[in-house]
Amino acid sequence: MRLLSVLKAGLVAGCTTMGIPAKGDVPLANVDLEWIYGAWYIVGTIPNFLERGVVGGYDVYGPGRNGRIREDFHMRRGGFHKKQQHYTVAIDVLPDTGNADWRVKPIWPLRLPFLVVYVDPDYRYVLFGEQNRKWGWIYSRTKQVSDADYQMLLGRFAALGWDSSLFRKIVQTPDQIGAPGFLSDGIKPSPVE
C-alpha cells in the first residue's frame, strides 16, 4: 500500500518558482528541505485507485541516509476504526532542481518522479504533482484547510495546467465522511459501540 505515496508521480507561484528549472513545462518550486521536514496532512487529491477508502493520510518527511529524504506515510483504509498502516520509503532529490524534483524509491529498482510545484512562503501548504498532470496532491500542516485557502491552492494547480475540477478533499476527520467535495468511496463510518 505504500504505493499510495509512491505513485504520486509522473508543484506555481510568486517567488517560489522564479529562476528554478522546469521539469518539461511544469515549473518547480524552490524547496528548503529543513522547512519541508515534519508532518504534512494530505487534504486534497485527484482521485485514483490507490486512495480509495483512505482516511487520515499524512506523511512525515525527515533527513534520511546518504543525503536522501525519509518518508513515513500513515493512513487507515476503510474508516477511522481500522488499524493505522505505516510505510517508509527513501526519496532521492535530484541536483540542480531547487530540491523540487524527487525520486521516490518504494522498492529497488523503481525511482518514481514526484515534483514539488508550490510551497507557500510560510511552509503551510505544498503542492505535489507529476509532469503529465494526471496526479496531484494538496498537503497542509493542519488537518483542515479554510475554503478560501483550498480554492487558492486549486487555483495554483489550474494556473499550472491541472484540471482543478478533478480534485477532491481527503477525509481527515470522521465528520467529513460523505460530505460534499470529499473522496469518501470505500469509507465506512465507525461502528457505534
mmCIF file of the C-alpha atoms, coordinates in Angstrom:
data_MODEL
# 
_entry.id   MODEL 
# 
loop_
_atom_site.group_PDB 
_atom_site.id 
_atom_site.type_symbol 
_atom_site.label_atom_id 
_atom_site.label_alt_id 
_atom_site.label_comp_id 
_atom_site.label_asym_id 
_atom_site.label_entity_id 
_atom_site.label_seq_id 
_atom_site.pdbx_PDB_ins_code 
_atom_site.Cartn_x 
_atom_site.Cartn_y 
_atom_site.Cartn_z 
_atom_site.occupancy 
_atom_site.B_iso_or_equiv 
_atom_site.pdbx_formal_charge 
_atom_site.auth_seq_id 
_atom_site.auth_comp_id 
_atom_site.auth_asym_id 
_atom_site.auth_atom_id 
_atom_site.pdbx_PDB_model_num 
ATOM 1   C CA . MET A 1 1   ? 0.000   0.000  0.000   1.00 0.00 ? 1   MET A CA 1 
ATOM 2   C CA . ARG A 1 2   ? 2.979   2.285  0.210   1.00 0.00 ? 2   ARG A CA 1 
ATOM 3   C CA . LEU A 1 3   ? 2.334   2.730  -3.462  1.00 0.00 ? 3   LEU A CA 1 
ATOM 4   C CA . LEU A 1 4   ? -0.214  5.400  -2.497  1.00 0.00 ? 4   LEU A CA 1 
ATOM 5   C CA . SER A 1 5   ? 2.570   7.789  -1.657  1.00 0.00 ? 5   SER A CA 1 
ATOM 6   C CA . VAL A 1 6   ? 4.988   6.266  -4.102  1.00 0.00 ? 6   VAL A CA 1 
ATOM 7   C CA . LEU A 1 7   ? 2.868   6.689  -7.202  1.00 0.00 ? 7   LEU A CA 1 
ATOM 8   C CA . LYS A 1 8   ? 2.465   10.369 -6.591  1.00 0.00 ? 8   LYS A CA 1 
ATOM 9   C CA . ALA A 1 9   ? 4.405   10.511 -9.747  1.00 0.00 ? 9   ALA A CA 1 
ATOM 10  C CA . GLY A 1 10  ? 4.800   11.060 -13.259 1.00 0.00 ? 10  GLY A CA 1 
ATOM 11  C CA . LEU A 1 11  ? 4.093   21.751 -7.547  1.00 0.00 ? 11  LEU A CA 1 
ATOM 12  C CA . VAL A 1 12  ? 3.252   27.838 -9.047  1.00 0.00 ? 12  VAL A CA 1 
ATOM 13  C CA . ALA A 1 13  ? 3.512   30.967 -7.770  1.00 0.00 ? 13  ALA A CA 1 
ATOM 14  C CA . GLY A 1 14  ? 5.318   34.094 -6.915  1.00 0.00 ? 14  GLY A CA 1 
ATOM 15  C CA . CYS A 1 15  ? 8.945   33.840 -5.969  1.00 0.00 ? 15  CYS A CA 1 
ATOM 16  C CA . THR A 1 16  ? 8.746   30.123 -5.247  1.00 0.00 ? 16  THR A CA 1 
ATOM 17  C CA . THR A 1 17  ? 9.189   29.271 -8.933  1.00 0.00 ? 17  THR A CA 1 
ATOM 18  C CA . MET A 1 18  ? 11.399  32.113 -10.153 1.00 0.00 ? 18  MET A CA 1 
ATOM 19  C CA . GLY A 1 19  ? 14.744  31.044 -11.522 1.00 0.00 ? 19  GLY A CA 1 
ATOM 20  C CA . ILE A 1 20  ? 14.145  27.336 -10.924 1.00 0.00 ? 20  ILE A CA 1 
ATOM 21  C CA . PRO A 1 21  ? 14.386  24.928 -13.855 1.00 0.00 ? 21  PRO A CA 1 
ATOM 22  C CA . ALA A 1 22  ? 11.172  23.364 -15.083 1.00 0.00 ? 22  ALA A CA 1 
ATOM 23  C CA . LYS A 1 23  ? 10.519  19.672 -15.481 1.00 0.00 ? 23  LYS A CA 1 
ATOM 24  C CA . GLY A 1 24  ? 9.239   19.630 -19.031 1.00 0.00 ? 24  GLY A CA 1 
ATOM 25  C CA . ASP A 1 25  ? 6.819   22.545 -18.941 1.00 0.00 ? 25  ASP A CA 1 
ATOM 26  C CA . VAL A 1 26  ? 5.986   22.184 -15.219 1.00 0.00 ? 26  VAL A CA 1 
ATOM 27  C CA . PRO A 1 27  ? 7.692   24.920 -13.162 1.00 0.00 ? 27  PRO A CA 1 
ATOM 28  C CA . LEU A 1 28  ? 9.287   23.618 -9.989  1.00 0.00 ? 28  LEU A CA 1 
ATOM 29  C CA . ALA A 1 29  ? 9.241   25.273 -6.582  1.00 0.00 ? 29  ALA A CA 1 
ATOM 30  C CA . ASN A 1 30  ? 12.366  26.186 -4.668  1.00 0.00 ? 30  ASN A CA 1 
ATOM 31  C CA . VAL A 1 31  ? 12.324  23.917 -1.596  1.00 0.00 ? 31  VAL A CA 1 
ATOM 32  C CA . ASP A 1 32  ? 14.203  24.418 1.661   1.00 0.00 ? 32  ASP A CA 1 
ATOM 33  C CA . LEU A 1 33  ? 14.456  20.835 2.888   1.00 0.00 ? 33  LEU A CA 1 
ATOM 34  C CA . GLU A 1 34  ? 14.849  21.884 6.519   1.00 0.00 ? 34  GLU A CA 1 
ATOM 35  C CA . TRP A 1 35  ? 11.452  23.600 6.266   1.00 0.00 ? 35  TRP A CA 1 
ATOM 36  C CA . ILE A 1 36  ? 9.770   20.747 4.383   1.00 0.00 ? 36  ILE A CA 1 
ATOM 37  C CA . TYR A 1 37  ? 10.682  18.258 7.119   1.00 0.00 ? 37  TYR A CA 1 
ATOM 38  C CA . GLY A 1 38  ? 7.930   17.325 9.525   1.00 0.00 ? 38  GLY A CA 1 
ATOM 39  C CA . ALA A 1 39  ? 4.296   16.209 9.276   1.00 0.00 ? 39  ALA A CA 1 
ATOM 40  C CA . TRP A 1 40  ? 2.060   17.019 6.289   1.00 0.00 ? 40  TRP A CA 1 
ATOM 41  C CA . TYR A 1 41  ? -1.629  16.087 6.044   1.00 0.00 ? 41  TYR A CA 1 
ATOM 42  C CA . ILE A 1 42  ? -2.937  15.099 2.629   1.00 0.00 ? 42  ILE A CA 1 
ATOM 43  C CA . VAL A 1 43  ? -6.024  17.311 2.238   1.00 0.00 ? 43  VAL A CA 1 
ATOM 44  C CA . GLY A 1 44  ? -6.720  17.078 -1.495  1.00 0.00 ? 44  GLY A CA 1 
ATOM 45  C CA . THR A 1 45  ? -6.047  14.817 -4.461  1.00 0.00 ? 45  THR A CA 1 
ATOM 46  C CA . ILE A 1 46  ? -7.095  13.879 -7.945  1.00 0.00 ? 46  ILE A CA 1 
ATOM 47  C CA . PRO A 1 47  ? -8.832  10.582 -7.092  1.00 0.00 ? 47  PRO A CA 1 
ATOM 48  C CA . ASN A 1 48  ? -7.033  7.409  -8.060  1.00 0.00 ? 48  ASN A CA 1 
ATOM 49  C CA . PHE A 1 49  ? -7.369  3.734  -7.228  1.00 0.00 ? 49  PHE A CA 1 
ATOM 50  C CA . LEU A 1 50  ? -4.645  3.902  -4.579  1.00 0.00 ? 50  LEU A CA 1 
ATOM 51  C CA . GLU A 1 51  ? -6.513  6.383  -2.395  1.00 0.00 ? 51  GLU A CA 1 
ATOM 52  C CA . ARG A 1 52  ? -9.917  4.723  -2.485  1.00 0.00 ? 52  ARG A CA 1 
ATOM 53  C CA . GLY A 1 53  ? -11.050 4.240  1.099   1.00 0.00 ? 53  GLY A CA 1 
ATOM 54  C CA . VAL A 1 54  ? -8.113  6.106  2.677   1.00 0.00 ? 54  VAL A CA 1 
ATOM 55  C CA . VAL A 1 55  ? -8.741  8.307  5.731   1.00 0.00 ? 55  VAL A CA 1 
ATOM 56  C CA . GLY A 1 56  ? -6.370  10.288 7.921   1.00 0.00 ? 56  GLY A CA 1 
ATOM 57  C CA . GLY A 1 57  ? -3.476  10.138 5.458   1.00 0.00 ? 57  GLY A CA 1 
ATOM 58  C CA . TYR A 1 58  ? -0.328  12.022 6.335   1.00 0.00 ? 58  TYR A CA 1 
ATOM 59  C CA . ASP A 1 59  ? 3.395   11.985 5.578   1.00 0.00 ? 59  ASP A CA 1 
ATOM 60  C CA . VAL A 1 60  ? 6.322   12.790 7.834   1.00 0.00 ? 60  VAL A CA 1 
ATOM 61  C CA . TYR A 1 61  ? 9.454   13.872 5.967   1.00 0.00 ? 61  TYR A CA 1 
ATOM 62  C CA . GLY A 1 62  ? 12.901  13.961 7.541   1.00 0.00 ? 62  GLY A CA 1 
ATOM 63  C CA . PRO A 1 63  ? 16.562  13.542 6.716   1.00 0.00 ? 63  PRO A CA 1 
ATOM 64  C CA . GLY A 1 64  ? 17.437  10.074 5.537   1.00 0.00 ? 64  GLY A CA 1 
ATOM 65  C CA . ARG A 1 65  ? 20.634  8.171  4.872   1.00 0.00 ? 65  ARG A CA 1 
ATOM 66  C CA . ASN A 1 66  ? 23.160  9.287  2.271   1.00 0.00 ? 66  ASN A CA 1 
ATOM 67  C CA . GLY A 1 67  ? 21.512  12.683 1.695   1.00 0.00 ? 67  GLY A CA 1 
ATOM 68  C CA . ARG A 1 68  ? 18.096  11.240 0.952   1.00 0.00 ? 68  ARG A CA 1 
ATOM 69  C CA . ILE A 1 69  ? 14.727  12.198 2.419   1.00 0.00 ? 69  ILE A CA 1 
ATOM 70  C CA . ARG A 1 70  ? 12.995  9.648  4.631   1.00 0.00 ? 70  ARG A CA 1 
ATOM 71  C CA . GLU A 1 71  ? 9.222   9.499  4.123   1.00 0.00 ? 71  GLU A CA 1 
ATOM 72  C CA . ASP A 1 72  ? 6.953   7.864  6.692   1.00 0.00 ? 72  ASP A CA 1 
ATOM 73  C CA . PHE A 1 73  ? 3.401   7.518  5.388   1.00 0.00 ? 73  PHE A CA 1 
ATOM 74  C CA . HIS A 1 74  ? 0.499   6.837  7.775   1.00 0.00 ? 74  HIS A CA 1 
ATOM 75  C CA . MET A 1 75  ? -3.155  6.119  6.912   1.00 0.00 ? 75  MET A CA 1 
ATOM 76  C CA . ARG A 1 76  ? -6.193  3.966  7.604   1.00 0.00 ? 76  ARG A CA 1 
ATOM 77  C CA . ARG A 1 77  ? -8.058  2.140  4.852   1.00 0.00 ? 77  ARG A CA 1 
ATOM 78  C CA . GLY A 1 78  ? -11.823 1.738  5.121   1.00 0.00 ? 78  GLY A CA 1 
ATOM 79  C CA . GLY A 1 79  ? -12.526 4.039  8.070   1.00 0.00 ? 79  GLY A CA 1 
ATOM 80  C CA . PHE A 1 80  ? -11.203 5.501  11.294  1.00 0.00 ? 80  PHE A CA 1 
ATOM 81  C CA . HIS A 1 81  ? -11.995 2.271  13.152  1.00 0.00 ? 81  HIS A CA 1 
ATOM 82  C CA . LYS A 1 82  ? -9.421  0.389  11.063  1.00 0.00 ? 82  LYS A CA 1 
ATOM 83  C CA . LYS A 1 83  ? -5.832  -0.175 12.158  1.00 0.00 ? 83  LYS A CA 1 
ATOM 84  C CA . GLN A 1 84  ? -3.387  2.540  11.132  1.00 0.00 ? 84  GLN A CA 1 
ATOM 85  C CA . GLN A 1 85  ? -0.901  1.439  8.480   1.00 0.00 ? 85  GLN A CA 1 
ATOM 86  C CA . HIS A 1 86  ? 2.642   2.805  8.230   1.00 0.00 ? 86  HIS A CA 1 
ATOM 87  C CA . TYR A 1 87  ? 5.092   2.643  5.323   1.00 0.00 ? 87  TYR A CA 1 
ATOM 88  C CA . THR A 1 88  ? 8.622   4.038  4.977   1.00 0.00 ? 88  THR A CA 1 
ATOM 89  C CA . VAL A 1 89  ? 10.421  4.886  1.739   1.00 0.00 ? 89  VAL A CA 1 
ATOM 90  C CA . ALA A 1 90  ? 13.576  6.724  0.687   1.00 0.00 ? 90  ALA A CA 1 
ATOM 91  C CA . ILE A 1 91  ? 13.495  9.728  -1.638  1.00 0.00 ? 91  ILE A CA 1 
ATOM 92  C CA . ASP A 1 92  ? 16.367  10.953 -3.803  1.00 0.00 ? 92  ASP A CA 1 
ATOM 93  C CA . VAL A 1 93  ? 16.436  14.696 -4.547  1.00 0.00 ? 93  VAL A CA 1 
ATOM 94  C CA . LEU A 1 94  ? 17.820  15.421 -7.999  1.00 0.00 ? 94  LEU A CA 1 
ATOM 95  C CA . PRO A 1 95  ? 20.596  18.038 -8.080  1.00 0.00 ? 95  PRO A CA 1 
ATOM 96  C CA . ASP A 1 96  ? 20.104  21.482 -9.638  1.00 0.00 ? 96  ASP A CA 1 
ATOM 97  C CA . THR A 1 97  ? 16.305  21.372 -9.264  1.00 0.00 ? 97  THR A CA 1 
ATOM 98  C CA . GLY A 1 98  ? 15.844  23.626 -6.247  1.00 0.00 ? 98  GLY A CA 1 
ATOM 99  C CA . ASN A 1 99  ? 15.240  20.433 -4.206  1.00 0.00 ? 99  ASN A CA 1 
ATOM 100 C CA . ALA A 1 100 ? 11.916  20.030 -6.033  1.00 0.00 ? 100 ALA A CA 1 
ATOM 101 C CA . ASP A 1 101 ? 12.428  17.016 -8.319  1.00 0.00 ? 101 ASP A CA 1 
ATOM 102 C CA . TRP A 1 102 ? 12.194  13.913 -6.177  1.00 0.00 ? 102 TRP A CA 1 
ATOM 103 C CA . ARG A 1 103 ? 12.553  10.219 -6.965  1.00 0.00 ? 103 ARG A CA 1 
ATOM 104 C CA . VAL A 1 104 ? 10.572  8.053  -4.576  1.00 0.00 ? 104 VAL A CA 1 
ATOM 105 C CA . LYS A 1 105 ? 12.101  4.607  -4.127  1.00 0.00 ? 105 LYS A CA 1 
ATOM 106 C CA . PRO A 1 106 ? 9.448   2.130  -2.918  1.00 0.00 ? 106 PRO A CA 1 
ATOM 107 C CA . ILE A 1 107 ? 11.389  -0.969 -3.978  1.00 0.00 ? 107 ILE A CA 1 
ATOM 108 C CA . TRP A 1 108 ? 14.543  -1.436 -5.958  1.00 0.00 ? 108 TRP A CA 1 
ATOM 109 C CA . PRO A 1 109 ? 14.955  -0.589 -8.846  1.00 0.00 ? 109 PRO A CA 1 
ATOM 110 C CA . LEU A 1 110 ? 11.920  1.746  -9.043  1.00 0.00 ? 110 LEU A CA 1 
ATOM 111 C CA . ARG A 1 111 ? 12.547  5.504  -8.812  1.00 0.00 ? 111 ARG A CA 1 
ATOM 112 C CA . LEU A 1 112 ? 9.252   7.300  -9.381  1.00 0.00 ? 112 LEU A CA 1 
ATOM 113 C CA . PRO A 1 113 ? 9.147   11.052 -10.134 1.00 0.00 ? 113 PRO A CA 1 
ATOM 114 C CA . PHE A 1 114 ? 7.415   13.316 -7.621  1.00 0.00 ? 114 PHE A CA 1 
ATOM 115 C CA . LEU A 1 115 ? 7.516   17.063 -8.314  1.00 0.00 ? 115 LEU A CA 1 
ATOM 116 C CA . VAL A 1 116 ? 7.129   19.901 -5.813  1.00 0.00 ? 116 VAL A CA 1 
ATOM 117 C CA . VAL A 1 117 ? 5.367   22.656 -7.798  1.00 0.00 ? 117 VAL A CA 1 
ATOM 118 C CA . TYR A 1 118 ? 4.453   25.060 -4.992  1.00 0.00 ? 118 TYR A CA 1 
ATOM 119 C CA . VAL A 1 119 ? 5.369   25.749 -1.387  1.00 0.00 ? 119 VAL A CA 1 
ATOM 120 C CA . ASP A 1 120 ? 3.817   28.761 0.290   1.00 0.00 ? 120 ASP A CA 1 
ATOM 121 C CA . PRO A 1 121 ? 6.294   31.203 1.898   1.00 0.00 ? 121 PRO A CA 1 
ATOM 122 C CA . ASP A 1 122 ? 5.461   30.005 5.446   1.00 0.00 ? 122 ASP A CA 1 
ATOM 123 C CA . TYR A 1 123 ? 5.559   26.295 4.524   1.00 0.00 ? 123 TYR A CA 1 
ATOM 124 C CA . ARG A 1 124 ? 1.905   25.808 5.494   1.00 0.00 ? 124 ARG A CA 1 
ATOM 125 C CA . TYR A 1 125 ? 0.986   24.242 2.154   1.00 0.00 ? 125 TYR A CA 1 
ATOM 126 C CA . VAL A 1 126 ? 2.770   22.253 -0.529  1.00 0.00 ? 126 VAL A CA 1 
ATOM 127 C CA . LEU A 1 127 ? 1.528   21.031 -3.903  1.00 0.00 ? 127 LEU A CA 1 
ATOM 128 C CA . PHE A 1 128 ? 2.905   17.847 -5.436  1.00 0.00 ? 128 PHE A CA 1 
ATOM 129 C CA . GLY A 1 129 ? 2.310   16.588 -8.949  1.00 0.00 ? 129 GLY A CA 1 
ATOM 130 C CA . GLU A 1 130 ? 3.791   14.929 -11.986 1.00 0.00 ? 130 GLU A CA 1 
ATOM 131 C CA . GLN A 1 131 ? 4.657   16.075 -15.469 1.00 0.00 ? 131 GLN A CA 1 
ATOM 132 C CA . ASN A 1 132 ? 1.557   14.667 -17.204 1.00 0.00 ? 132 ASN A CA 1 
ATOM 133 C CA . ARG A 1 133 ? -0.755  16.496 -14.746 1.00 0.00 ? 133 ARG A CA 1 
ATOM 134 C CA . LYS A 1 134 ? -2.908  13.407 -14.155 1.00 0.00 ? 134 LYS A CA 1 
ATOM 135 C CA . TRP A 1 135 ? -1.934  13.162 -10.488 1.00 0.00 ? 135 TRP A CA 1 
ATOM 136 C CA . GLY A 1 136 ? -1.858  15.927 -7.909  1.00 0.00 ? 136 GLY A CA 1 
ATOM 137 C CA . TRP A 1 137 ? -1.885  16.361 -4.123  1.00 0.00 ? 137 TRP A CA 1 
ATOM 138 C CA . ILE A 1 138 ? -2.526  19.215 -1.738  1.00 0.00 ? 138 ILE A CA 1 
ATOM 139 C CA . TYR A 1 139 ? -0.655  18.942 1.556   1.00 0.00 ? 139 TYR A CA 1 
ATOM 140 C CA . SER A 1 140 ? -1.169  21.071 4.667   1.00 0.00 ? 140 SER A CA 1 
ATOM 141 C CA . ARG A 1 141 ? 0.473   21.333 8.074   1.00 0.00 ? 141 ARG A CA 1 
ATOM 142 C CA . THR A 1 142 ? -3.047  21.068 9.554   1.00 0.00 ? 142 THR A CA 1 
ATOM 143 C CA . LYS A 1 143 ? -5.836  18.525 9.023   1.00 0.00 ? 143 LYS A CA 1 
ATOM 144 C CA . GLN A 1 144 ? -8.280  21.161 7.846   1.00 0.00 ? 144 GLN A CA 1 
ATOM 145 C CA . VAL A 1 145 ? -7.847  24.000 5.379   1.00 0.00 ? 145 VAL A CA 1 
ATOM 146 C CA . SER A 1 146 ? -10.156 27.002 5.050   1.00 0.00 ? 146 SER A CA 1 
ATOM 147 C CA . ASP A 1 147 ? -12.331 27.046 1.940   1.00 0.00 ? 147 ASP A CA 1 
ATOM 148 C CA . ALA A 1 148 ? -10.567 30.222 0.780   1.00 0.00 ? 148 ALA A CA 1 
ATOM 149 C CA . ASP A 1 149 ? -7.108  28.638 1.073   1.00 0.00 ? 149 ASP A CA 1 
ATOM 150 C CA . TYR A 1 150 ? -8.275  25.416 -0.579  1.00 0.00 ? 150 TYR A CA 1 
ATOM 151 C CA . GLN A 1 151 ? -9.660  27.396 -3.542  1.00 0.00 ? 151 GLN A CA 1 
ATOM 152 C CA . MET A 1 152 ? -6.409  29.396 -3.750  1.00 0.00 ? 152 MET A CA 1 
ATOM 153 C CA . LEU A 1 153 ? -4.420  26.150 -3.900  1.00 0.00 ? 153 LEU A CA 1 
ATOM 154 C CA . LEU A 1 154 ? -6.720  24.745 -6.591  1.00 0.00 ? 154 LEU A CA 1 
ATOM 155 C CA . GLY A 1 155 ? -6.153  27.983 -8.499  1.00 0.00 ? 155 GLY A CA 1 
ATOM 156 C CA . ARG A 1 156 ? -2.404  27.433 -8.347  1.00 0.00 ? 156 ARG A CA 1 
ATOM 157 C CA . PHE A 1 157 ? -2.837  23.966 -9.825  1.00 0.00 ? 157 PHE A CA 1 
ATOM 158 C CA . ALA A 1 158 ? -5.133  25.368 -12.542 1.00 0.00 ? 158 ALA A CA 1 
ATOM 159 C CA . ALA A 1 159 ? -2.551  28.032 -13.421 1.00 0.00 ? 159 ALA A CA 1 
ATOM 160 C CA . LEU A 1 160 ? -0.032  25.208 -13.950 1.00 0.00 ? 160 LEU A CA 1 
ATOM 161 C CA . GLY A 1 161 ? -2.343  23.326 -16.317 1.00 0.00 ? 161 GLY A CA 1 
ATOM 162 C CA . TRP A 1 162 ? -4.048  20.839 -13.990 1.00 0.00 ? 162 TRP A CA 1 
ATOM 163 C CA . ASP A 1 163 ? -7.827  20.401 -14.240 1.00 0.00 ? 163 ASP A CA 1 
ATOM 164 C CA . SER A 1 164 ? -8.698  21.693 -10.771 1.00 0.00 ? 164 SER A CA 1 
ATOM 165 C CA . SER A 1 165 ? -12.290 20.400 -11.071 1.00 0.00 ? 165 SER A CA 1 
ATOM 166 C CA . LEU A 1 166 ? -10.923 16.852 -10.686 1.00 0.00 ? 166 LEU A CA 1 
ATOM 167 C CA . PHE A 1 167 ? -9.617  17.395 -7.145  1.00 0.00 ? 167 PHE A CA 1 
ATOM 168 C CA . ARG A 1 168 ? -11.452 16.018 -4.101  1.00 0.00 ? 168 ARG A CA 1 
ATOM 169 C CA . LYS A 1 169 ? -10.724 16.576 -0.446  1.00 0.00 ? 169 LYS A CA 1 
ATOM 170 C CA . ILE A 1 170 ? -9.240  13.718 1.582   1.00 0.00 ? 170 ILE A CA 1 
ATOM 171 C CA . VAL A 1 171 ? -11.154 12.678 4.707   1.00 0.00 ? 171 VAL A CA 1 
ATOM 172 C CA . GLN A 1 172 ? -9.114  13.673 7.763   1.00 0.00 ? 172 GLN A CA 1 
ATOM 173 C CA . THR A 1 173 ? -11.874 13.619 10.433  1.00 0.00 ? 173 THR A CA 1 
ATOM 174 C CA . PRO A 1 174 ? -14.933 11.346 10.860  1.00 0.00 ? 174 PRO A CA 1 
ATOM 175 C CA . ASP A 1 175 ? -17.418 14.196 10.264  1.00 0.00 ? 175 ASP A CA 1 
ATOM 176 C CA . GLN A 1 176 ? -16.056 14.621 6.708   1.00 0.00 ? 176 GLN A CA 1 
ATOM 177 C CA . ILE A 1 177 ? -17.181 11.143 5.564   1.00 0.00 ? 177 ILE A CA 1 
ATOM 178 C CA . GLY A 1 178 ? -19.831 11.633 2.880   1.00 0.00 ? 178 GLY A CA 1 
ATOM 179 C CA . ALA A 1 179 ? -19.590 15.446 2.941   1.00 0.00 ? 179 ALA A CA 1 
ATOM 180 C CA . PRO A 1 180 ? -19.731 17.251 -0.436  1.00 0.00 ? 180 PRO A CA 1 
ATOM 181 C CA . GLY A 1 181 ? -16.365 17.524 -2.149  1.00 0.00 ? 181 GLY A CA 1 
ATOM 182 C CA . PHE A 1 182 ? -14.718 14.742 -0.124  1.00 0.00 ? 182 PHE A CA 1 
ATOM 183 C CA . LEU A 1 183 ? -13.383 11.471 -1.515  1.00 0.00 ? 183 LEU A CA 1 
ATOM 184 C CA . SER A 1 184 ? -15.483 9.049  0.523   1.00 0.00 ? 184 SER A CA 1 
ATOM 185 C CA . ASP A 1 185 ? -15.604 5.960  -1.728  1.00 0.00 ? 185 ASP A CA 1 
ATOM 186 C CA . GLY A 1 186 ? -14.918 2.779  0.240   1.00 0.00 ? 186 GLY A CA 1 
ATOM 187 C CA . ILE A 1 187 ? -15.079 4.500  3.652   1.00 0.00 ? 187 ILE A CA 1 
ATOM 188 C CA . LYS A 1 188 ? -17.401 3.225  6.363   1.00 0.00 ? 188 LYS A CA 1 
ATOM 189 C CA . PRO A 1 189 ? -18.350 5.225  9.446   1.00 0.00 ? 189 PRO A CA 1 
ATOM 190 C CA . SER A 1 190 ? -17.006 3.766  12.688  1.00 0.00 ? 190 SER A CA 1 
ATOM 191 C CA . PRO A 1 191 ? -19.399 1.229  14.245  1.00 0.00 ? 191 PRO A CA 1 
ATOM 192 C CA . VAL A 1 192 ? -21.423 2.560  17.162  1.00 0.00 ? 192 VAL A CA 1 
ATOM 193 C CA . GLU A 1 193 ? -20.477 0.869  20.415  1.00 0.00 ? 193 GLU A CA 1 
# 
